[in-house]
Amino acid sequence: MSQPEPQPFMIPCPLCKKDVRLLRVSHAARLVDVHSRTIYRYVEEGLIHSVKVVGKTYRVCGECLFRQIRSK
């Protein structure tokens, strides 16, 4: 009998009102072709949701990020 595919860890985003996967800042920056500092600025300005996971490490909401890029 085969094992079911593991589901990605999803969390509710208070800005998107959806369950989303979180992205590493470096990966998010590469996806939308901006510097990682730009991602941190979006977080500081409250434009995208983030979660602090370990020490100084953050994960960001991909849905918020793509919404922000589309609005530019």
N, C-alpha and C positions, 0 to 999 in steps of 0.2 A: 504494500500500500504506500502511495507516495505522500510525502509531507506537504501540507499547504504552504504556499509562498508566504514568507514573513511580510507583514504589513509594515510600511515605514512608520516611524513614530510621528504622530500628528499632534499638534497642540492648537488650542483656539487662539486666534489673533484678535485682540480687542479692536484693532483698527479696521481689519477686513471683514470681521464678523464671520470668518470661515475657519475650518480646521486646516492648518497649513504645515508643510515641512519647513524646517529652518535651515538656512544656508550659512556656511562659514563666511566671514566678511571677505576673505581673499577670493573665495569662489564666486560670491555675489558680484564683486568688483570685476572679475574676468568676464562673467556672463553679460554684463551690460557695458563693458569697455570703459570703465572709469577707474580712478585710483581708489585704493581702499580708504584713504582719508575722506573721500567724498561720501562713502557709505557711512563712516562714523559721523560726518556732518549731518547727513539725513537723519541718523538716529538722534543726535543732539537736538535737532530742530523738531523732533517729534513726527517726522514725515514717514518713517518706517518703524515698525515694531521690532524690538530686540530683546533677547534674553541673555543675561550674563551666566555663563555655564561653569567656568573654572578660572579662578584668578582674574586675569584681565581679558579672558576669551569671551567673545560674544557670538551669538547666532542671530541672523536677521530673517524676517519674514519675506519670502520670495514674492508673494502676491503684492505686498506693499511696495516692494522695490520696483516690480514691473509697472505697477500703477503710477508710481512717481516718475519713472522714465517716460512712460507714454504721455504724461501730462506736460512734459517739457516741450 
